[in-house]
Amino acid sequence: MADLIRWEPTGLRQAMDSLFEDAFVRPARFWPTARMEEPAMDMYQTDKEVVVKASMPGIKAEDVDISVTGDMLTISGETCEEKEVREENYFRREMRCGSFNRTLQIPVPVKVDKAEAEFEDGVLTLTMPKVEEVKPKRVTVKSGKEAPAPKKAASAKKAAPKAKKPKAEPKA
């Protein structure tokens, strides 16, 4: 017996979703000089710190600004390539010129004054140590099945001293 599969016109739906996203969510695709795309970012945690990595190809370290307000991290900057070619000589122009701004929430409390930022090969790495109370701590779990020794048995042992075993006499 054959299984029936419902047909859904996903091609039209995907086309409409893509059109809506390009027009309203990512308008920079149609107006590239309006502003730069936001930098792609990764944020993760280790036992001791929160690490943020941002991809910023073609941007200089001195053109990047990092600020933390409360639990919000903002990375912003500006870039523009040198203009050596006149506009009418371009076949295609996709490299952007302008400013960018990206704000993320930091999910755990961090020590902002101890944060370190490093910029290498177009990747910004921001390391922020966690506040002490946020660092994971081990708690030992005790089993409820272990019962303490009865008190009578413990007192009986203390009352009756152990008899010494006689030493074995050496055989001659």
PyMOL commands that set and color helices and strands:
alter all, ss='L'
color gray80, all
select helices_A, chain A and resi 10-25+27-29+61-63+87-89+112-114+132-134+151-159
alter helices_A, ss='H'
color red, helices_A
select strands_A, chain A and resi 41-45+49-55+64-69+72-79+98-105+116-120+123-129
alter strands_A, ss='S'
color yellow, strands_A
deselect
rebuild
show_as cartoon
